[in-house]
Amino acid sequence: MTRQRERYFELYEDDFGLSALAGKLAAATAPGVVRALELAAEVAEVAEGEGAVELGVDVRCLLDAGLPDETLRAAWLAATHERFDPADFGMDLHGWLNRLADLYPARVRRRRQVYWLERPHPEFPEEELREAVVAEIRVAALPAGLPDALEDIAGKADAELGLRLLLRILKAWTVPVAKDQYDRLMEITSDVNYPGPLVYDGLDIQWLPLDPTRREGSGDFGISALSERFRGDWWQPTAREGAEWEAAADDTAETPGTAAARLLEDATRLLDSPLTSDTITTLWLAASGRGLNIDLLGIDGRDWLRLIADVSREHLRNIAPSYTPVVGPVRTELAPPVLEVIREASPVPVDPDRQRAPAGHPGPGRGRRPGGDRRPRRPRPRLPSLPPPPQGAVRTGHRPPVRRLPGTGRALRLRRGPCAVGRRSPRPRDLTRRTSAE
């Protein structure tokens, strides 16, 4: 049957359909038919029952393709890590799929979720998707015979299902995935609107050596990205929490520890500079929009930088213990254009005597009383200084935390769009070829 493409990242947080069932069976201990059907029910109940749609469509795609039982069995056993073989219970693969099809018949989705002004079902050329998936199957380090089975599923049944089964098999057998292949998989899954964790959760990615000068991610990073965490009126972290979240906020395209290495480099560079504590405090308050008032909290500007550096080193010891922090030379060639931009953005001083006042209001130097005395001004009351909050205090309001990658401690920076998990997400195709706190 023909699959109706959905914006899957709006419905699911990770895997779905028959590949999700295979993943649950791979993690189970000697599951029987009853347990397998219970796990299928769990997959079907996801997203308020919408998971049954993908499960039913996946099963029907395989049954309608007319593939031999040997092909289906090879792919199924590999995806389930050989934990559930229907032959052990008197069924071939077609019999097992027919049993699932009776419980979850293929049907159209009951509701359609549309959050942005885009077409709800973006079109993706099937032939292009099929070619991309087959190409990734052929370069993966799979056992003999398995690539042919996956190619048949992708080419004759459904390319999207073939892609998810490929990812499931790579994870089940801990197959090393080169960084360039990982980037391609992220791009493909972004094109078909998958949630990011469907790709990278549990995938054995062969990351490049940690290098903070390499620019493979998207968005801001370092001290400037940390300052953004404290802007706005939502719930905000304490000083240490914000630093910890930014240190863990690696982009999906970057080696684990990159965010912490860049944050440490920025903090170290400022600490090694001749800038005074007052200057550092002024810069921080301006960049963060006074989201974290270190001056009112009694935090010295350089002490704040030292805290950031300590948090970054602690994270690097856990994530990349072999990495030796190095602060590169100052790029002086960028100074002239940056200074020019700063001067253009600076406010132009205005002569107060020549400034035009609003209608009906005397301007500066005007409206004097007879005798030349200026109108008296009401003195502004002095506000008492606020004591610093107790340690561990959290500001009020609400701000949704970022997610962490299971088993890695890596935080995900949130963002909208396909694979929407924040800075740990790929971007749509037109933005991908460059290479994301709790």
C-alpha positions as a printed NumPy array, in Angstrom:
array([[  0.   ,   0.   ,   0.   ],
       [  1.043,   3.636,  -0.421],
       [  2.21 ,   5.306,   2.765],
       [  0.774,   8.677,   3.669],
       [  3.681,  10.863,   4.745],
       [  3.261,  12.592,   8.074],
       [  5.132,  15.144,  10.154],
       [  6.291,  12.383,  12.462],
       [  8.225,  14.664,  14.813],
       [  4.876,  16.182,  15.863],
       [  3.581,  12.763,  16.936],
       [  6.538,  10.755,  18.211],
       [  9.631,  11.372,  20.296],
       [ 11.598,   8.45 ,  18.876],
       [ 10.991,   5.233,  16.904],
       [  7.528,   4.051,  15.87 ],
       [  5.751,   1.325,  13.915],
       [  7.196,  -2.116,  13.231],
       [ 10.779,  -0.963,  13.839],
       [  9.795,   0.252,  17.328],
       [  8.228,  -3.154,  18.04 ],
       [ 11.434,  -4.855,  16.896],
       [ 13.41 ,  -2.629,  19.246],
       [ 11.215,  -3.554,  22.216],
       [ 11.555,  -7.246,  21.411],
       [ 15.338,  -6.887,  21.105],
       [ 15.432,  -5.462,  24.634],
       [ 13.104,  -8.149,  26.083],
       [ 14.226, -11.394,  27.714],
       [ 13.026, -14.489,  25.811],
       [  9.675, -12.983,  24.78 ],
       [  6.879, -15.331,  23.729],
       [  3.902, -14.612,  21.51 ],
       [  1.835, -13.198,  24.377],
       [  4.615, -10.834,  25.409],
       [  5.239,  -9.836,  21.784],
       [  1.568,  -8.91 ,  21.391],
       [  1.696,  -6.911,  24.628],
       [  4.666,  -4.961,  23.295],
       [  2.815,  -4.409,  20.013],
       [ -0.067,  -2.936,  22.02 ],
       [  2.381,  -0.55 ,  23.714],
       [  3.652,   0.624,  20.329],
       [  0.072,   1.092,  19.109],
       [ -0.927,   3.193,  22.121],
       [  1.763,   5.823,  21.558],
       [  0.535,   9.341,  20.693],
       [ -2.975,   8.685,  21.986],
       [ -3.369,   5.627,  19.815],
       [ -1.863,   7.074,  16.664],
       [  0.99 ,   4.568,  16.891],
       [ -1.419,   1.92 ,  15.627],
       [ -1.555,   3.713,  12.283],
       [  2.17 ,   3.315,  11.537],
       [  2.192,  -0.236,  12.881],
       [ -0.685,  -1.231,  10.625],
       [  0.769,   0.503,   7.579],
       [  4.206,  -1.067,   8.105],
       [  2.699,  -4.556,   8.31 ],
       [  0.519,  -4.033,   5.251],
       [  3.456,  -2.653,   3.223],
       [  5.412,  -5.863,   3.836],
       [  2.461,  -8.165,   3.148],
       [  1.499,  -6.386,  -0.075],
       [  5.062,  -6.387,  -1.437],
       [  5.021, -10.121,  -2.178],
       [  8.487, -10.668,  -0.703],
       [  9.58 , -14.242,   0.086],
       [  9.446, -15.371,   3.68 ],
       [ 13.238, -15.803,   3.776],
       [ 13.736, -12.114,   3.006],
       [ 11.322, -10.966,   5.691],
       [ 12.731, -13.391,   8.248],
       [ 16.333, -12.261,   7.673],
       [ 15.448,  -8.598,   8.265],
       [ 13.128,  -9.357,  11.209],
       [ 15.612, -11.539,  13.097],
       [ 18.359,  -8.945,  12.618],
       [ 16.105,  -6.099,  13.824],
       [ 15.01 ,  -8.023,  16.931],
       [ 18.573,  -9.221,  17.676],
       [ 17.223, -12.761,  17.184],
       [ 15.172, -12.486,  20.399],
       [ 11.829, -13.342,  18.771],
       [ 11.625, -15.871,  15.951],
       [  8.015, -16.719,  14.962],
       [  9.265, -20.111,  13.747],
       [  9.797, -21.077,  17.402],
       [  6.035, -20.767,  17.86 ],
       [  4.888, -22.524,  14.709],
       [  4.566, -19.445,  12.474],
       [  6.427, -18.149,   9.475],
       [  6.967, -14.401,   9.062],
       [  3.891, -13.985,   6.897],
       [  1.822, -15.696,   9.569],
       [  3.2  , -13.369,  12.256],
       [  2.578, -10.292,  10.128],
       [ -0.959, -11.431,   9.321],
       [ -1.644, -11.776,  13.03 ],
       [ -0.504,  -8.203,  13.569],
       [ -2.52 ,  -7.063,  10.56 ],
       [ -5.691,  -8.523,  12.079],
       [ -5.11 ,  -6.537,  15.266],
       [ -3.931,  -3.331,  13.587],
       [ -5.466,  -2.958,  10.13 ],
       [ -4.06 ,  -0.227,   7.954],
       [ -6.206,   2.896,   8.237],
       [ -6.036,   6.625,   7.731],
       [ -5.101,   8.843,  10.612],
       [ -7.967,  10.028,  12.796],
       [ -6.609,  13.508,  13.229],
       [ -4.069,  15.749,  11.609],
       [ -1.77 ,  17.943,  13.652],
       [ -0.6  ,  21.158,  12.045],
       [  1.39 ,  23.611,  14.161],
       [  2.985,  25.8  ,  11.503],
       [  1.797,  27.328,   8.286],
       [  3.136,  24.522,   6.123],
       [  1.601,  21.692,   4.191],
       [  0.745,  18.956,   6.709],
       [  2.109,  16.179,   4.5  ],
       [  5.275,  17.402,   2.756],
       [  5.901,  15.537,  -0.47 ],
       [  9.144,  13.614,  -0.804],
       [  9.975,  11.909,  -4.089],
       [  9.711,   8.168,  -3.434],
       [ 12.348,   7.284,  -5.984],
       [ 14.826,   9.733,  -4.46 ],
       [ 14.159,   8.403,  -0.97 ],
       [ 14.51 ,   4.809,  -2.179],
       [ 17.864,   5.526,  -3.82 ],
       [ 19.177,   7.315,  -0.723],
       [ 18.139,   4.486,   1.611],
       [ 19.577,   1.765,  -0.652],
       [ 22.861,   3.679,  -0.849],
       [ 23.125,   3.741,   2.964],
       [ 22.281,   0.034,   3.183],
       [ 25.108,  -0.793,   0.793],
       [ 27.78 ,   1.134,   2.728],
       [ 26.734,  -0.181,   6.154],
       [ 28.864,  -2.962,   7.663],
       [ 26.087,  -5.587,   7.667],
       [ 26.41 ,  -9.4  ,   7.601],
       [ 26.3  , -11.112,   4.213],
       [ 22.801, -11.536,   2.835],
       [ 21.209,  -8.911,   5.047],
       [ 21.818,  -5.946,   2.669],
       [ 19.9  ,  -7.772,  -0.085],
       [ 16.934,  -8.33 ,   2.234],
       [ 16.858,  -4.674,   3.323],
       [ 17.217,  -3.481,  -0.267],
       [ 14.216,  -5.591,  -1.279],
       [ 12.155,  -4.119,   1.558],
       [ 13.201,  -0.551,   0.713],
       [ 12.723,  -1.028,  -3.027],
       [  9.61 ,  -3.217,  -3.187],
       [  7.767,  -2.567,   0.078],
       [  8.496,   0.886,   1.504],
       [ 11.701,   2.937,   1.554],
       [ 10.823,   4.631,   4.84 ],
       [ 10.289,   1.301,   6.592],
       [ 13.565,   0.051,   5.112],
       [ 15.313,   3.087,   6.58 ],
       [ 13.914,   2.504,  10.07 ],
       [ 14.778,  -1.195,   9.95 ],
       [ 18.316,  -0.301,   8.882],
       [ 18.675,   2.043,  11.864],
       [ 17.2  ,  -0.568,  14.191],
       [ 19.657,  -3.231,  12.976],
       [ 22.635,  -0.877,  13.294],
       [ 21.662,  -0.249,  16.914],
       [ 20.773,  -3.846,  17.78 ],
       [ 24.16 ,  -5.165,  16.663],
       [ 26.205,  -2.068,  17.635],
       [ 27.459,  -1.6  ,  14.093],
       [ 29.981,   1.286,  13.919],
       [ 28.635,   4.189,  11.873],
       [ 31.122,   6.616,  10.35 ],
       [ 30.56 ,  10.314,  10.944],
       [ 29.872,  11.056,   7.276],
       [ 27.24 ,   8.313,   7.112],
       [ 25.672,   9.597,  10.325],
       [ 25.396,  13.071,   8.769],
       [ 23.695,  11.606,   5.704],
       [ 21.261,   9.604,   7.846],
       [ 20.365,  12.74 ,   9.775],
       [ 19.741,  14.598,   6.535],
       [ 17.52 ,  11.843,   5.127],
       [ 15.5  ,  11.522,   8.318],
       [ 15.069,  15.288,   8.417],
       [ 13.627,  15.138,   4.907],
       [ 11.031,  12.592,   6.042],
       [ 10.272,  14.536,   9.245],
       [ 11.576,  12.025,  11.791],
       [ 12.302,  13.007,  15.401],
       [ 16.06 ,  13.247,  15.961],
       [ 16.35 ,  10.553,  18.682],
       [ 15.049,   7.98 ,  16.188],
       [ 18.469,   8.28 ,  14.556],
       [ 21.091,   8.945,  17.199],
       [ 19.692,   7.268,  20.333],
       [ 21.679,   4.031,  20.68 ],
       [ 23.657,   4.517,  17.452],
       [ 27.396,   3.731,  17.642],
       [ 28.696,   6.879,  15.945],
       [ 32.41 ,   7.112,  15.198],
       [ 32.899,  10.724,  16.248],
       [ 35.806,  12.843,  15.055],
       [ 38.368,  13.972,  17.657],
       [ 37.083,  16.808,  19.804],
       [ 38.045,  20.123,  18.224],
       [ 36.206,  23.295,  19.359],
       [ 37.45 ,  25.192,  16.284],
       [ 35.545,  22.901,  13.921],
       [ 32.197,  24.428,  12.923],
       [ 29.751,  21.622,  12.154],
       [ 26.805,  22.661,  14.293],
       [ 24.215,  25.377,  13.951],
       [ 23.281,  28.258,  16.181],
       [ 25.189,  30.127,  18.851],
       [ 27.659,  28.623,  21.309],
       [ 29.976,  29.53 ,  24.167],
       [ 29.476,  32.511,  26.498],
       [ 27.027,  34.236,  24.139],
       [ 24.839,  31.12 ,  23.981],
       [ 24.983,  30.851,  27.772],
       [ 23.789,  34.447,  28.134],
       [ 20.769,  33.623,  25.963],
       [ 19.666,  31.001,  28.496],
       [ 18.934,  33.707,  31.044],
       [ 16.945,  36.051,  28.796],
       [ 13.151,  36.235,  28.865],
       [ 10.474,  35.947,  31.523],
       [ 10.165,  32.169,  31.717],
       [ 11.57 ,  30.08 ,  34.5  ],
       [ 15.316,  30.429,  34.527],
       [ 18.086,  28.323,  36.034],
       [ 20.431,  29.267,  38.798],
       [ 23.902,  30.409,  37.784],
       [ 25.464,  26.954,  38.083],
       [ 22.509,  25.184,  36.434],
       [ 22.696,  27.465,  33.415],
       [ 26.407,  26.814,  33.011],
       [ 25.895,  23.052,  33.355],
       [ 23.138,  23.034,  30.75 ],
       [ 25.156,  24.989,  28.224],
       [ 28.215,  22.78 ,  28.778],
       [ 26.091,  19.729,  27.951],
       [ 24.256,  21.258,  24.961],
       [ 26.176,  19.616,  22.105],
       [ 24.816,  19.896,  18.593],
       [ 23.636,  16.715,  16.896],
       [ 26.401,  17.088,  14.322],
       [ 29.25 ,  17.649,  16.756],
       [ 31.526,  15.443,  18.819],
       [ 30.383,  15.023,  22.447],
       [ 32.014,  17.651,  24.634],
       [ 32.208,  20.342,  21.944],
       [ 29.836,  22.722,  23.749],
       [ 31.827,  22.46 ,  26.991],
       [ 35.152,  22.933,  25.155],
       [ 33.903,  26.11 ,  23.487],
       [ 32.442,  27.444,  26.722],
       [ 35.738,  26.787,  28.512],
       [ 37.69 ,  28.474,  25.729],
       [ 35.544,  31.623,  25.926],
       [ 35.763,  31.797,  29.714],
       [ 39.529,  31.197,  29.712],
       [ 40.13 ,  33.788,  27.008],
       [ 38.237,  36.435,  28.992],
       [ 39.983,  35.484,  32.237],
       [ 43.373,  35.813,  30.532],
       [ 42.461,  39.229,  29.118],
       [ 43.183,  42.559,  30.859],
       [ 39.442,  43.284,  31.197],
       [ 38.408,  44.383,  34.668],
       [ 35.712,  42.643,  36.684],
       [ 33.438,  45.67 ,  36.243],
       [ 33.838,  45.526,  32.469],
       [ 33.093,  41.778,  32.402],
       [ 30.031,  42.341,  34.595],
       [ 28.783,  45.101,  32.293],
       [ 29.223,  42.936,  29.199],
       [ 27.443,  39.982,  30.819],
       [ 24.464,  42.053,  32.012],
       [ 24.053,  43.552,  28.538],
       [ 24.325,  40.196,  26.75 ],
       [ 21.948,  38.389,  29.11 ],
       [ 19.456,  41.237,  29.274],
       [ 19.927,  41.182,  33.05 ],
       [ 18.443,  37.713,  33.108],
       [ 21.096,  36.772,  35.657],
       [ 21.922,  39.865,  37.689],
       [ 25.337,  38.869,  38.944],
       [ 25.841,  42.392,  40.296],
       [ 22.735,  42.187,  42.507],
       [ 23.635,  38.641,  43.528],
       [ 27.048,  39.779,  44.692],
       [ 28.904,  37.686,  42.089],
       [ 32.126,  39.209,  40.806],
       [ 32.46 ,  39.143,  37.025],
       [ 35.695,  37.162,  37.091],
       [ 34.322,  34.777,  39.706],
       [ 31.408,  34.107,  37.354],
       [ 33.853,  33.227,  34.583],
       [ 35.767,  30.928,  36.929],
       [ 32.536,  29.106,  37.788],
       [ 31.788,  28.661,  34.076],
       [ 35.293,  27.317,  33.484],
       [ 35.062,  24.883,  36.418],
       [ 31.695,  23.533,  35.223],
       [ 33.062,  23.084,  31.702],
       [ 36.143,  21.206,  32.917],
       [ 33.983,  18.95 ,  35.072],
       [ 31.762,  18.073,  32.124],
       [ 34.767,  17.399,  29.887],
       [ 36.273,  15.052,  32.47 ],
       [ 33.098,  12.959,  32.285],
       [ 32.439,  13.131,  28.525],
       [ 35.895,  13.477,  26.953],
       [ 38.524,  12.615,  29.596],
       [ 41.323,  12.403,  27.033],
       [ 40.736,  15.945,  25.749],
       [ 43.323,  18.562,  26.687],
       [ 41.84 ,  22.084,  26.646],
       [ 43.776,  24.466,  24.439],
       [ 43.018,  28.152,  23.925],
       [ 43.901,  29.124,  20.375],
       [ 45.568,  32.388,  19.379],
       [ 43.524,  35.555,  19.183],
       [ 42.209,  36.143,  15.667],
       [ 43.253,  39.769,  15.297],
       [ 42.283,  39.862,  11.628],
       [ 38.644,  39.987,  12.693],
       [ 39.083,  43.043,  14.906],
       [ 38.603,  45.808,  12.276],
       [ 35.277,  44.576,  10.836],
       [ 33.948,  43.727,  14.314],
       [ 34.883,  47.158,  15.664],
       [ 33.21 ,  48.772,  12.672],
       [ 29.977,  46.907,  13.379],
       [ 30.157,  47.909,  17.057],
       [ 30.604,  51.575,  16.162],
       [ 27.704,  51.463,  13.74 ],
       [ 25.496,  49.891,  16.39 ],
       [ 26.499,  52.377,  19.11 ],
       [ 24.003,  55.193,  19.814],
       [ 24.981,  58.606,  18.437],
       [ 25.347,  61.213,  21.195],
       [ 22.857,  64.042,  20.892],
       [ 23.317,  67.627,  22.037],
       [ 20.598,  68.047,  24.682],
       [ 20.093,  71.725,  23.827],
       [ 19.365,  70.847,  20.213],
       [ 17.24 ,  67.764,  20.898],
       [ 13.625,  68.23 ,  19.85 ],
       [ 11.185,  67.75 ,  22.685],
       [  7.819,  66.023,  22.34 ],
       [  4.831,  68.198,  21.456],
       [  3.54 ,  70.13 ,  24.453],
       [  6.615,  69.44 ,  26.554],
       [  9.396,  71.925,  27.182],
       [ 12.694,  70.711,  25.889],
       [ 16.019,  70.749,  27.728],
       [ 16.976,  74.276,  28.747],
       [ 13.4  ,  75.507,  28.3  ],
       [ 10.443,  76.114,  30.549],
       [ 12.357,  78.107,  33.148],
       [ 10.561,  79.984,  35.863],
       [ 10.861,  83.711,  36.059],
       [ 14.236,  84.448,  37.505],
       [ 15.958,  81.717,  35.545],
       [ 15.463,  78.835,  38.009],
       [ 14.696,  75.441,  36.52 ],
       [ 11.598,  73.598,  37.582],
       [ 12.404,  71.508,  40.639],
       [ 12.537,  67.776,  40.083],
       [ 11.033,  65.276,  42.476],
       [ 13.854,  63.216,  43.961],
       [ 13.791,  59.505,  43.08 ],
       [ 13.472,  57.204,  46.079],
       [ 16.447,  54.999,  46.805],
       [ 15.593,  51.338,  46.691],
       [ 17.181,  49.121,  49.318],
       [ 19.738,  46.671,  47.968],
       [ 18.437,  43.134,  47.783],
       [ 20.254,  40.398,  49.681],
       [ 21.61 ,  37.53 ,  47.571],
       [ 19.209,  34.566,  47.322],
       [ 20.057,  31.398,  49.227],
       [ 22.247,  28.883,  47.45 ],
       [ 20.262,  26.656,  45.112],
       [ 17.424,  29.148,  44.763],
       [ 15.505,  29.018,  41.477],
       [ 13.708,  31.915,  39.896],
       [  9.967,  31.671,  39.504],
       [  8.056,  31.133,  36.283],
       [  8.255,  28.287,  33.812],
       [ 10.738,  27.329,  31.153],
       [ 10.69 ,  23.865,  29.623],
       [ 13.961,  21.993,  30.208],
       [ 15.91 ,  20.415,  27.411],
       [ 16.14 ,  16.643,  27.098],
       [ 19.248,  14.556,  27.671],
       [ 20.522,  11.79 ,  25.484],
       [ 20.006,   8.495,  27.327],
       [ 23.231,   7.126,  28.755],
       [ 25.368,  10.081,  27.676],
       [ 24.355,  13.037,  29.837],
       [ 24.297,  15.187,  26.702],
       [ 21.638,  17.867,  26.752],
       [ 19.534,  18.782,  23.782],
       [ 18.872,  22.344,  22.733],
       [ 15.257,  22.737,  21.623],
       [ 14.241,  24.031,  18.22 ],
       [ 11.25 ,  23.878,  15.925],
       [ 10.938,  21.831,  12.775],
       [ 11.853,  18.312,  11.623],
       [ 13.869,  16.272,  14.103],
       [ 12.89 ,  18.936,  16.628],
       [ 15.019,  18.211,  19.628],
       [ 16.91 ,  21.414,  19.647],
       [ 20.506,  21.86 ,  18.971],
       [ 20.845,  18.096,  18.772],
       [ 18.665,  18.079,  15.655],
       [ 19.321,  18.21 ,  11.931],
       [ 17.785,  20.883,   9.807],
       [ 15.63 ,  20.697,   6.683],
       [ 17.484,  19.917,   3.501],
       [ 18.127,  23.508,   2.415],
       [ 19.992,  24.168,   5.665],
       [ 21.758,  20.865,   6.243],
       [ 24.917,  20.912,   4.207],
       [ 27.091,  22.827,   6.632],
       [ 28.355,  20.569,   8.734],
       [ 22.272,  21.588,  18.198],
       [ 19.324,  22.86 ,  29.182],
       [ 17.593,  20.894,  31.732]])
